[in-house]
Amino acid sequence: MDLMWVTGLLAGLFALHFLQRRFFPYLWIDARYLWKVVRYGLRIELYKVTGRVVTVVDDFMRQAQRIPDKPFVIYQDQVHTYRDVDRRSNKVARVFLDHSEVKKDDTVAMLMSNEPDFLHVWFGLAKLGCRVAFLNHNVRSRSLLHCFQSCGAKMLVVGEDMLGTLEEILPNLQEDNISVWVMSKDTPLKSVNTVMDKLESVTDEPVPAKLCQVTSIKDATLYIFTSGTTGLPKAAVISQLQTLKGAAGIWAFGGKEDDIVYITLPLYHSAASLIGIGGCIYLGATCLLKKKFSASQFWTDCKKYNVTVFQYIGELCRYLCNQPVREGEKDHKVRMAVGNGVRTEVWREFIRRFGDIKMCELYGATEGNICFMNHTGKIGAVGRSNMFYKILLPFELIKYDIQKDEPIRNEQGWCDHVKKGETGLLISEVSPKNPFFGYAGNKTHTTKKLLCDVFKKGDVYFNTGDLMVQDYDDFLYFRDRIGDTFRWKGENVATTEVSDIIGMLTFIQEANVYGVPIPDHEGKIGMVSIILKPNETLDPKSVYEQVVTYLPSYAQPRFLRLQETMEVTGTFKQQKFRLVEQGFNPSSVPDPIYFLDGSEKSYVPLTMDIYDRIQSGKIKL
């Protein structure tokens, strides 16, 4: 009898296991991930109840007490321990406290490249209770001045290697009586203060703790600027809540205290600063910091410094795959990569070539109130949802009219959900538990990112501006930005899909697809800017055969622009705005332009005669 009972129990357990694997294959991996989310969420809720927020900088100071001699930052073969960075940031705080008029709750802007002093200044200002604005050092002149003014900064701290950029806006800053500080011992610029000489005369003792005490998790702590792919950058308000969420990212994917995290992305963006640096602080890990990304040096650095985790964004993995094949490419200790934007075919190629690295794809806008994490490792997906996740972070995918650039509303005026497998606009409900903090300096920008009365009167949703698909297994896939998608011949063209097809050609290193306007035509017609691989030449007939074979007629780029370098933003996103503005006029565009000619079954050089006939409508498109 006992034997029968045991046999029945084992059979039942086996059946349950089979059913779970068959119908709920992600049950346990979802449960483990959800448990991490809940644990961390309870910590944040505790801050709300007690009114005493332990910030990322507080966590750093705690780590400096716990592991003072552990390397925190490795930069150009120099090791900076947790104690070193803590004391140096104390000295920076003392300089500004003693020699400037900056005070708690003031906004101070930083114009600095990737270097340890970026952290010293950031943490030093945070210890004074200041809000810090990270300026993108690739932005110049009037655009840079716009960024500074939009966040309401009262002071600017500039890296020594940024003096040329500073000079372009210095007269305007001085007219507005802005205090400017340079990270050097002396400077030829008049009325500009220096920091390094004053560091020698101040103590490294902590400033009064009351200065950096935070009582609300919703308090603004940073301003991080959007990439500006379709216009001037906007200053996203980053709250203490967002910095704490970002700092848990690497840990949630399985990061460990003994990890060495390779950060090549710019610190002025949220990926490197909040997820990278914040993640190292939360773990008590070590950061290998580079001034800028180098594809040729990447794996050499990984081997030399025993890197175990690296961050990627956009096309970084593609750049690595485009490097010449070398011996021993899998001879490294990298086990995990955290980032977003890697395409499916690049993902597969990257793993095949460089080894079984866990690719931790995530999704989230700097200013957004929604994020996804691909905790299962499903190739191509940006994350996975379930009913429990939607309770914590409610989101929807709704029908969207790309031509009108607005959500589709039914006869009752409400938005409609898309079905699983269909592309829809991702929106996330805004509520006290899931707030949207908006942009500094312009309420219009904040208002434009909100959708009201979506499913019922009075509801409010954050508009991500991203088109996504959720499949029948609840995996989410990024499709395109609504601003990057264009409409031609009554059809919607997703630029990433077209660039993926063209990028399959062996002689093409990178393809950037966008739409350009044509006189007397609705919508925009496709154009592609390409970069060739080293020592390769353009084969126009092969490009023609590729697009005609694999793309519908409305999605085939009619114009091809051959560039030597591809302009990108600081996070490696392809810059489309200027390309769209420049159009396809061969007399004004400095690069060779080709036209898709069906009669020649090739792309042919675009002459002024062809251009004029297109403009006059003599050539039918």
Solvent accessible surface area in square Angstrom, and as a share of the most:
residue,aa,sasa,rsa
1,M,188,0.84
2,D,116,0.60
3,L,140,0.70
4,M,142,0.64
5,W,168,0.59
6,V,65,0.37
7,T,77,0.45
8,G,42,0.40
9,L,83,0.41
10,L,109,0.54
11,A,59,0.46
12,G,32,0.31
13,L,96,0.48
14,F,143,0.60
15,A,46,0.36
16,L,116,0.57
17,H,96,0.43
18,F,115,0.48
19,L,82,0.41
20,Q,22,0.10
21,R,147,0.54
22,R,148,0.54
23,F,122,0.51
24,F,131,0.54
25,P,69,0.44
26,Y,54,0.20
27,L,81,0.41
28,W,156,0.55
29,I,53,0.27
30,D,14,0.07
31,A,43,0.33
32,R,155,0.57
33,Y,20,0.08
34,L,33,0.17
35,W,148,0.52
36,K,48,0.20
37,V,41,0.24
38,V,53,0.31
39,R,110,0.40
40,Y,18,0.07
41,G,29,0.28
42,L,110,0.55
43,R,57,0.21
44,I,11,0.06
45,E,72,0.32
46,L,104,0.52
47,Y,16,0.06
48,K,73,0.31
49,V,125,0.72
50,T,82,0.47
51,G,28,0.27
52,R,105,0.38
53,V,0,0.00
54,V,49,0.28
55,T,9,0.06
56,V,12,0.07
57,V,15,0.09
58,D,21,0.11
59,D,6,0.03
60,F,0,0.00
61,M,52,0.23
62,R,116,0.42
63,Q,3,0.01
64,A,6,0.05
65,Q,145,0.65
66,R,117,0.43
67,I,29,0.14
68,P,34,0.21
69,D,96,0.50
70,K,47,0.20
71,P,49,0.31
72,F,0,0.00
73,V,0,0.00
74,I,21,0.11
75,Y,20,0.08
76,Q,126,0.56
77,D,92,0.48
78,Q,115,0.51
79,V,79,0.46
80,H,36,0.16
81,T,24,0.14
82,Y,0,0.00
83,R,78,0.28
84,D,63,0.33
85,V,1,0.00
86,D,18,0.09
87,R,119,0.43
88,R,72,0.26
89,S,0,0.00
90,N,4,0.02
91,K,43,0.18
92,V,0,0.00
93,A,0,0.00
94,R,49,0.18
95,V,0,0.00
96,F,0,0.00
97,L,67,0.33
98,D,88,0.45
99,H,91,0.41
100,S,22,0.14
101,E,168,0.75
102,V,17,0.10
103,K,124,0.53
104,K,78,0.33
105,D,83,0.43
106,D,12,0.06
107,T,11,0.06
108,V,0,0.00
109,A,0,0.00
110,M,1,0.00
111,L,0,0.00
112,M,1,0.01
113,S,6,0.04
114,N,3,0.02
115,E,33,0.15
116,P,13,0.08
117,D,18,0.09
118,F,2,0.01
119,L,0,0.00
120,H,8,0.03
121,V,0,0.00
122,W,13,0.05
123,F,0,0.00
124,G,0,0.00
125,L,0,0.00
126,A,15,0.12
127,K,4,0.02
128,L,5,0.02
129,G,14,0.14
130,C,7,0.04
131,R,71,0.26
132,V,1,0.01
133,A,0,0.00
134,F,1,0.00
135,L,1,0.00
136,N,13,0.07
137,H,40,0.18
138,N,90,0.46
139,V,23,0.13
140,R,115,0.42
141,S,52,0.33
142,R,210,0.76
143,S,35,0.23
144,L,1,0.00
145,L,22,0.11
146,H,56,0.25
147,C,1,0.00
148,F,4,0.02
149,Q,97,0.43
150,S,21,0.14
151,C,8,0.05
152,G,50,0.48
153,A,8,0.06
154,K,115,0.49
155,M,5,0.02
156,L,0,0.00
157,V,0,0.00
158,V,0,0.00
159,G,0,0.00
160,E,104,0.47
161,D,76,0.40
162,M,21,0.09
163,L,41,0.20
164,G,43,0.42
165,T,10,0.06
166,L,0,0.00
167,E,95,0.43
168,E,76,0.34
169,I,2,0.01
170,L,14,0.07
171,P,76,0.48
172,N,61,0.31
173,L,1,0.01
174,Q,69,0.31
175,E,138,0.62
176,D,80,0.41
177,N,136,0.70
178,I,31,0.16
179,S,41,0.27
180,V,2,0.01
181,W,4,0.02
182,V,0,0.00
183,M,9,0.04
184,S,6,0.04
185,K,122,0.52
186,D,111,0.57
187,T,30,0.17
188,P,118,0.74
189,L,26,0.13
190,K,173,0.73
191,S,98,0.63
192,V,16,0.09
193,N,53,0.27
194,T,14,0.08
195,V,0,0.00
196,M,43,0.19
197,D,54,0.28
198,K,45,0.19
199,L,6,0.03
200,E,124,0.56
201,S,93,0.60
202,V,19,0.11
203,T,64,0.37
204,D,48,0.25
205,E,102,0.46
206,P,84,0.53
207,V,11,0.06
208,P,63,0.40
209,A,80,0.62
210,K,149,0.63
211,L,35,0.17
212,C,19,0.11
213,Q,85,0.38
214,V,18,0.10
215,T,88,0.51
216,S,43,0.28
217,I,7,0.04
218,K,83,0.35
219,D,59,0.31
220,A,23,0.18
221,T,21,0.12
222,L,2,0.01
223,Y,22,0.08
224,I,0,0.00
225,F,4,0.02
226,T,26,0.15
227,S,23,0.15
228,G,17,0.17
229,T,37,0.21
230,T,89,0.52
231,G,31,0.30
232,L,101,0.50
233,P,12,0.07
234,K,52,0.22
235,A,1,0.01
236,A,0,0.00
237,V,22,0.12
238,I,0,0.00
239,S,0,0.00
240,Q,16,0.07
241,L,7,0.03
242,Q,26,0.11
243,T,7,0.04
244,L,1,0.01
245,K,84,0.36
246,G,14,0.14
247,A,3,0.03
248,A,8,0.06
249,G,8,0.08
250,I,0,0.00
251,W,38,0.13
252,A,16,0.13
253,F,6,0.03
254,G,28,0.27
255,G,9,0.09
256,K,113,0.48
257,E,72,0.32
258,D,109,0.57
259,D,3,0.01
260,I,36,0.18
261,V,0,0.00
262,Y,3,0.01
263,I,0,0.00
264,T,4,0.02
265,L,2,0.01
266,P,18,0.11
267,L,0,0.00
268,Y,4,0.02
269,H,11,0.05
270,S,22,0.14
271,A,13,0.10
272,A,0,0.00
273,S,0,0.00
274,L,15,0.07
275,I,29,0.15
276,G,0,0.00
277,I,0,0.00
278,G,2,0.02
279,G,0,0.00
280,C,0,0.00
281,I,1,0.00
282,Y,48,0.18
283,L,17,0.09
284,G,0,0.00
285,A,0,0.00
286,T,8,0.05
287,C,0,0.00
288,L,3,0.01
289,L,1,0.00
290,K,49,0.21
291,K,89,0.38
292,K,154,0.65
293,F,28,0.12
294,S,39,0.25
295,A,19,0.15
296,S,60,0.39
297,Q,72,0.32
298,F,1,0.00
299,W,25,0.09
300,T,62,0.36
301,D,6,0.03
302,C,0,0.00
303,K,82,0.35
304,K,123,0.52
305,Y,39,0.15
306,N,69,0.36
307,V,0,0.00
308,T,25,0.14
309,V,0,0.00
310,F,1,0.00
311,Q,5,0.02
312,Y,1,0.00
313,I,12,0.06
314,G,13,0.13
315,E,12,0.05
316,L,0,0.00
317,C,0,0.00
318,R,20,0.07
319,Y,37,0.14
320,L,1,0.00
321,C,19,0.11
322,N,36,0.19
323,Q,49,0.22
324,P,97,0.61
325,V,117,0.67
326,R,116,0.42
327,E,172,0.77
328,G,42,0.40
329,E,21,0.09
330,K,120,0.51
331,D,99,0.51
332,H,37,0.17
333,K,126,0.53
334,V,9,0.05
335,R,80,0.29
336,M,1,0.00
337,A,0,0.00
338,V,1,0.00
339,G,6,0.05
340,N,47,0.24
341,G,36,0.34
342,V,12,0.07
343,R,39,0.14
344,T,52,0.30
345,E,59,0.26
346,V,10,0.06
347,W,3,0.01
348,R,140,0.51
349,E,56,0.25
350,F,0,0.00
351,I,47,0.24
352,R,155,0.56
353,R,21,0.08
354,F,1,0.01
355,G,12,0.12
356,D,137,0.71
357,I,3,0.01
358,K,89,0.38
359,M,5,0.02
360,C,0,0.00
361,E,5,0.02
362,L,21,0.11
363,Y,21,0.08
364,G,41,0.39
365,A,39,0.30
366,T,32,0.18
367,E,16,0.07
368,G,13,0.13
369,N,12,0.06
370,I,7,0.04
371,C,52,0.31
372,F,1,0.01
373,M,24,0.11
374,N,2,0.01
375,H,17,0.08
376,T,31,0.18
377,G,30,0.29
378,K,79,0.33
379,I,59,0.30
380,G,18,0.17
381,A,0,0.00
382,V,11,0.06
383,G,0,0.00
384,R,32,0.12
385,S,1,0.01
386,N,34,0.17
387,M,138,0.61
388,F,104,0.43
389,Y,8,0.03
390,K,67,0.28
391,I,132,0.67
392,L,84,0.42
393,L,28,0.14
394,P,37,0.23
395,F,3,0.01
396,E,35,0.16
397,L,14,0.07
398,I,0,0.00
399,K,79,0.33
400,Y,26,0.10
401,D,35,0.18
402,I,23,0.12
403,Q,96,0.43
404,K,139,0.59
405,D,93,0.48
406,E,83,0.37
407,P,20,0.13
408,I,72,0.36
409,R,97,0.35
410,N,51,0.26
411,E,172,0.77
412,Q,126,0.56
413,G,30,0.29
414,W,83,0.29
415,C,5,0.03
416,D,44,0.23
417,H,94,0.42
418,V,22,0.13
419,K,151,0.64
420,K,86,0.36
421,G,46,0.44
422,E,75,0.34
423,T,65,0.38
424,G,1,0.01
425,L,0,0.00
426,L,0,0.00
427,I,0,0.00
428,S,0,0.00
429,E,51,0.23
430,V,39,0.22
431,S,38,0.24
432,P,108,0.68
433,K,161,0.68
434,N,3,0.02
435,P,21,0.13
436,F,26,0.11
437,F,49,0.20
438,G,1,0.01
439,Y,14,0.05
440,A,17,0.13
441,G,70,0.67
442,N,60,0.31
443,K,176,0.75
444,T,75,0.44
445,H,60,0.27
446,T,31,0.18
447,T,90,0.52
448,K,145,0.61
449,K,33,0.14
450,L,48,0.24
451,L,24,0.12
452,C,70,0.42
453,D,42,0.22
454,V,0,0.00
455,F,51,0.21
456,K,130,0.55
457,K,165,0.70
458,G,59,0.57
459,D,14,0.07
460,V,43,0.25
461,Y,17,0.06
462,F,1,0.01
463,N,20,0.10
464,T,2,0.01
465,G,3,0.03
466,D,7,0.03
467,L,11,0.06
468,M,0,0.00
469,V,12,0.07
470,Q,25,0.11
471,D,34,0.17
472,Y,174,0.66
473,D,80,0.41
474,D,33,0.17
475,F,1,0.00
476,L,0,0.00
477,Y,37,0.14
478,F,69,0.29
479,R,81,0.30
480,D,3,0.02
481,R,97,0.35
482,I,27,0.14
483,G,58,0.55
484,D,29,0.15
485,T,12,0.07
486,F,11,0.05
487,R,62,0.23
488,W,11,0.04
489,K,123,0.52
490,G,49,0.47
491,E,78,0.35
492,N,66,0.34
493,V,3,0.01
494,A,22,0.17
495,T,2,0.01
496,T,36,0.21
497,E,88,0.40
498,V,3,0.01
499,S,3,0.02
500,D,33,0.17
501,I,31,0.16
502,I,0,0.00
503,G,14,0.14
504,M,110,0.49
505,L,24,0.12
506,T,113,0.65
507,F,19,0.08
508,I,3,0.02
509,Q,47,0.21
510,E,5,0.02
511,A,1,0.00
512,N,0,0.00
513,V,1,0.01
514,Y,3,0.01
515,G,5,0.05
516,V,0,0.00
517,P,80,0.50
518,I,8,0.04
519,P,55,0.35
520,D,150,0.78
521,H,71,0.32
522,E,138,0.62
523,G,34,0.33
524,K,76,0.32
525,I,1,0.00
526,G,2,0.02
527,M,0,0.00
528,V,0,0.00
529,S,0,0.00
530,I,0,0.00
531,I,13,0.07
532,L,36,0.18
533,K,59,0.25
534,P,100,0.63
535,N,160,0.82
536,E,78,0.35
537,T,109,0.63
538,L,28,0.14
539,D,59,0.31
540,P,36,0.23
541,K,113,0.48
542,S,29,0.19
543,V,0,0.00
544,Y,24,0.09
545,E,105,0.47
546,Q,21,0.09
547,V,0,0.00
548,V,66,0.38
549,T,95,0.55
550,Y,129,0.49
551,L,18,0.09
552,P,65,0.41
553,S,89,0.57
554,Y,59,0.23
555,A,7,0.06
556,Q,24,0.11
557,P,0,0.00
558,R,45,0.16
559,F,0,0.00
560,L,0,0.00
561,R,6,0.02
562,L,34,0.17
563,Q,25,0.11
564,E,163,0.73
565,T,108,0.63
566,M,24,0.11
567,E,80,0.36
568,V,51,0.29
569,T,14,0.08
570,G,10,0.10
571,T,8,0.05
572,F,30,0.13
573,K,97,0.41
574,Q,20,0.09
575,Q,16,0.07
576,K,24,0.10
577,F,83,0.34
578,R,115,0.42
579,L,12,0.06
580,V,38,0.22
581,E,121,0.54
582,Q,82,0.36
583,G,12,0.12
584,F,11,0.05
585,N,40,0.20
586,P,37,0.23
587,S,82,0.53
588,S,80,0.52
589,V,9,0.05
590,P,113,0.71
591,D,33,0.17
592,P,72,0.45
593,I,10,0.05
594,Y,38,0.15
595,F,10,0.04
596,L,10,0.05
597,D,33,0.17
598,G,41,0.40
599,S,103,0.66
600,E,100,0.45
601,K,132,0.56
602,S,10,0.07
603,Y,3,0.01
604,V,29,0.16
605,P,87,0.55
606,L,11,0.05
607,T,67,0.39
608,M,82,0.37
609,D,88,0.46
610,I,24,0.12
611,Y,28,0.11
612,D,75,0.39
613,R,96,0.35
614,I,2,0.01
615,Q,63,0.28
616,S,73,0.47
617,G,28,0.27
618,K,152,0.64
619,I,33,0.17
620,K,170,0.72
621,L,21,0.10
